[in-house]
Amino acid sequence: MKRCAGIVAALAFAAGCSAGESPAGSAGGTQAPAGPPAPYKLGMFQQAERTFPGLVVDDRLVVDLSAANLKLPPTLHELIAAWDQATADRLGAVAGAAQREAPASSFQLSALEVLPPISDPDAILMAARNYADHANEMAQVGRTLGTTTVVDDNVRAGIPGLWARQQDDARPNPYLFPKLKSSLVGDKATILLPPGRTRVDYECELVAVIGKPARRVPVERALDYVFGYMAMTDVSDREDRLDGRYGSDWLISKSHDTFGPSGPFIVPAAFVGDPQNLRVQYVLNGQTMQDDSTALMVHTVRDLVAYASNIARLSPGDLLGTGTPGGVGEGRTPPVYLKAGDTGVCSIEKIGSLTNAVEIAGPMSATE
């Protein structure tokens, strides 16, 4: 009981106990000061057959929120939907106490399987060609009709009802494509290359996680609707379809199983600060392939949230990918594609790193 005294006090505070009320399990009602709150990350974890939402402290300790007497929802998705400032403050107190001494309801991160933070979003929307360097490298290998510097009369017309352009806006219009939630996997999961597909590429990017319902949100208020951020390796099948029907086939390109490593955790927006000032880096087998800043996005997180909300109502837990910088494998000479035995690491400053090995997918079992 001595070891857990500090965390019991913090949990009592977080659960809303009054100064004279004894939390369940405390010794004689004695409570130590909860101490100052601390930053934290949030994720979903598995231990044996049990899954639970966890609060991550210092990228090493995970507090099991299902066992912390906080009466919180059983998934991170549901927690985000029910989020309020009181919840943020309560978890800050738990994080502060856990920094000082590990609670009984905690695990070392290395002892747990890290799951995708959100496995069942209503929508996954991904920005295409949202860094000029990436758009240009794709144009140079014949993957696009133009680059982000091409603004003709059709572009200047905007997208009526969805994207209103300012007269002096020299950017193209934003472009989003959907990605299936069945592609989502977590940190340390294996990326499985579909048999026969030989041009599978990597794209490391920042993902915004929507925190509350958003419909027709103005650009200047768009960040108010972002709960937090995570990383994603947007694995991409560049082989597309050889018949060329209907133009690019985004379903084939982006939504194979395991083509969405995500996480490793969600960092609340308050702990990230400006999303347009984060380093994005992808390392393949020890070699740096992408290394850039979110400052170079063509359309900012604000722009993309506003644009997406003009198309569809966004819900808590929806994922909005913000595009990838230059340096992808297809744009290199010679091209570099993922192959069995590779290991890729997608890192976003202040968020964390996703490490995923690559293998060839085997035959499906009868139960799949």
SVG drawing of the C-alpha trace seen along z (x, -y; Angstrom):
<svg xmlns="http://www.w3.org/2000/svg" viewBox="-22 -38 43 61">
<polyline fill="none" stroke="black" stroke-width="0.4" points="0.0,0.0 2.9,-2.4 4.1,-2.0 0.7,-3.0 -0.2,-5.8 0.6,-8.6 -1.3,-7.1 -4.3,-6.2 -4.5,-9.8 -4.3,-10.9 -7.0,-8.4 -9.2,-9.6 -8.8,-13.1 -9.4,-12.0 -12.5,-10.0 -13.9,-13.1 -13.5,-12.3 -13.9,-15.2 -11.1,-16.2 -12.7,-14.2 -13.8,-11.2 -11.8,-8.0 -11.2,-6.3 -11.9,-2.6 -8.8,-0.7 -7.1,-3.5 -5.5,-3.0 -7.6,-4.7 -8.6,-7.4 -5.1,-8.9 -4.5,-10.9 -1.2,-12.4 -1.3,-15.5 -2.0,-14.5 0.8,-16.7 1.0,-18.6 -0.5,-17.2 1.8,-15.8 1.6,-15.4 0.5,-12.0 -0.3,-9.9 -3.2,-7.6 -3.4,-4.2 -5.1,-0.8 -3.2,2.2 -3.5,6.0 -2.4,8.2 -3.1,11.9 -6.7,11.9 -7.6,8.6 -7.7,5.2 -7.8,1.9 -7.2,-1.8 -4.0,-3.1 -2.4,-6.3 1.3,-6.4 3.8,-8.2 7.3,-9.0 7.0,-6.4 7.7,-3.6 4.9,-3.2 1.2,-2.4 -1.5,-3.0 -4.5,-0.7 -7.4,-3.1 -9.9,-0.2 -8.5,0.7 -7.8,-2.8 -11.2,-3.4 -11.9,-6.2 -15.2,-4.9 -14.0,-5.6 -15.3,-4.1 -13.7,-0.7 -12.1,-2.0 -10.1,-5.1 -12.6,-5.8 -15.4,-6.1 -13.2,-8.0 -12.6,-10.7 -16.3,-10.9 -17.0,-11.6 -14.0,-13.9 -14.2,-17.1 -11.8,-19.3 -12.5,-17.5 -11.4,-14.2 -8.3,-15.9 -7.5,-17.3 -8.2,-13.9 -5.8,-12.1 -3.2,-14.8 -3.3,-14.1 -3.0,-10.4 0.0,-10.9 1.7,-13.2 1.3,-10.6 2.5,-7.8 5.7,-9.8 6.5,-9.8 5.7,-6.1 4.3,-3.4 0.7,-2.4 -0.3,1.2 -2.6,0.8 0.4,0.1 2.6,2.1 5.9,1.5 5.2,0.6 7.5,3.4 5.3,6.0 2.2,5.1 1.0,5.4 0.3,2.0 -2.9,1.9 -4.0,-0.8 -5.4,-3.6 -8.6,-3.8 -9.5,-0.6 -13.0,-1.4 -13.3,-5.0 -16.3,-6.1 -14.0,-7.7 -10.4,-7.6 -9.6,-10.5 -6.1,-10.9 -4.7,-14.0 -3.0,-13.4 0.0,-15.4 -0.1,-17.7 3.7,-18.4 5.1,-20.1 8.2,-17.9 6.1,-14.7 3.8,-16.0 6.8,-16.9 8.5,-13.6 5.3,-11.7 4.9,-13.9 8.4,-13.2 7.7,-9.4 4.3,-9.9 2.1,-9.4 0.1,-12.7 -1.1,-15.1 0.4,-18.1 2.2,-19.4 1.3,-21.6 2.6,-24.6 0.1,-24.3 -2.9,-26.6 -5.0,-27.1 -8.5,-28.4 -10.1,-25.1 -8.1,-25.2 -8.9,-28.9 -12.6,-28.0 -12.2,-26.2 -14.6,-23.4 -18.1,-25.0 -19.8,-24.5 -16.8,-22.7 -13.7,-24.8 -13.8,-28.6 -10.5,-30.0 -9.1,-33.4 -8.0,-35.4 -4.4,-35.4 -4.3,-31.7 -1.5,-30.1 -2.1,-26.6 -4.1,-23.8 -7.3,-22.7 -7.2,-20.0 -7.7,-16.4 -8.8,-13.7 -9.3,-9.9 -10.8,-7.3 -8.9,-4.4 -10.5,-1.3 -10.4,-0.8 -9.5,2.9 -6.0,1.6 -5.3,0.4 -2.6,2.2 -0.5,1.1 3.1,0.5 5.3,3.6 2.6,5.3 3.9,6.7 3.1,5.1 2.0,7.9 2.8,7.5 0.0,9.0 1.4,11.8 2.1,10.6 2.3,6.9 5.8,5.8 5.7,2.0 4.6,1.4 5.8,-1.9 5.9,-3.8 4.5,-7.2 5.1,-8.6 2.6,-11.2 0.9,-13.1 -2.8,-12.1 -5.3,-14.4 -7.8,-12.7 -11.2,-14.4 -12.5,-15.1 -16.1,-16.3 -18.7,-16.4 -17.7,-18.7 -19.9,-19.9 -19.1,-22.9 -16.4,-24.1 -14.6,-27.4 -10.9,-27.2 -10.1,-29.6 -11.9,-27.3 -10.9,-23.9 -8.3,-23.1 -11.0,-23.3 -12.3,-20.0 -9.0,-18.1 -8.6,-16.0 -5.0,-15.0 -2.5,-13.6 -0.8,-10.3 1.5,-8.9 0.6,-6.6 2.6,-4.8 0.3,-5.1 1.6,-2.0 0.9,-2.4 0.6,0.1 2.0,-1.8 1.3,0.9 -2.3,-0.1 -4.3,1.7 -2.8,2.1 -6.2,1.7 -6.3,-2.0 -10.0,-1.9 -11.6,-5.0 -8.2,-6.6 -6.3,-5.9 -7.7,-3.1 -7.3,-4.4 -8.8,-1.2 -6.0,1.0 -3.4,-1.7 -4.2,-2.2 -6.4,0.3 -4.9,3.7 -4.9,5.4 -2.1,4.0 -1.5,1.0 -2.3,-1.4 0.2,-1.1 -1.0,-3.8 -0.2,-5.3 1.7,-4.3 -0.4,-6.5 -2.6,-9.6 -1.2,-12.7 -3.8,-15.2 -3.5,-18.5 -2.6,-20.5 0.7,-18.6 1.6,-18.9 1.2,-22.7 1.5,-23.9 0.9,-20.9 2.6,-22.9 6.0,-22.7 6.7,-18.9 9.5,-16.8 8.5,-13.9 11.0,-11.1 10.9,-7.7 13.9,-5.3 14.0,-2.1 16.6,0.6 18.6,-2.1 18.6,-4.5 16.8,-7.8 14.4,-8.1 12.1,-11.0 13.1,-13.9 11.0,-17.0 8.7,-19.3 4.9,-19.6 5.6,-23.3 5.8,-22.4 2.3,-21.1 0.4,-22.7 -2.8,-22.7 -2.6,-22.9 -4.4,-20.7 -6.9,-23.6 -7.5,-23.6 -8.0,-19.9 -10.4,-19.6 -12.5,-22.5 -12.5,-21.0 -13.4,-17.5 -16.2,-18.8 -17.8,-20.5 -18.0,-17.1 -19.2,-14.9 -20.0,-15.2 -16.9,-14.2 -17.3,-12.3 -15.1,-11.8 -12.4,-9.3 -12.3,-9.9 -8.8,-10.0 -7.5,-12.7 -4.2,-12.0 -2.3,-15.1 -0.1,-13.8 3.5,-12.7 6.7,-14.7 9.1,-13.9 11.4,-10.9 9.1,-8.0 10.4,-5.0 8.6,-5.4 10.2,-8.8 13.8,-7.6 16.2,-6.5 16.2,-3.6 12.9,-3.2 12.9,-1.6 10.0,0.7 9.2,2.5 10.3,6.2 10.2,9.1 12.7,8.6 12.6,4.8 11.9,2.8 10.5,-0.7 10.3,-3.4 7.9,-6.3 8.5,-9.0 6.7,-12.2 8.1,-14.8 6.2,-14.9 4.1,-11.9 6.4,-8.9 7.6,-6.2 5.9,-3.3 8.2,-0.3 6.9,2.3 8.6,5.2 7.6,6.3 6.8,9.8 4.9,11.5 1.3,12.3 0.6,16.0 -2.5,17.9 -5.7,17.0 -6.9,19.5 -10.4,21.0 -11.3,18.7 -10.2,15.5"/>
</svg>
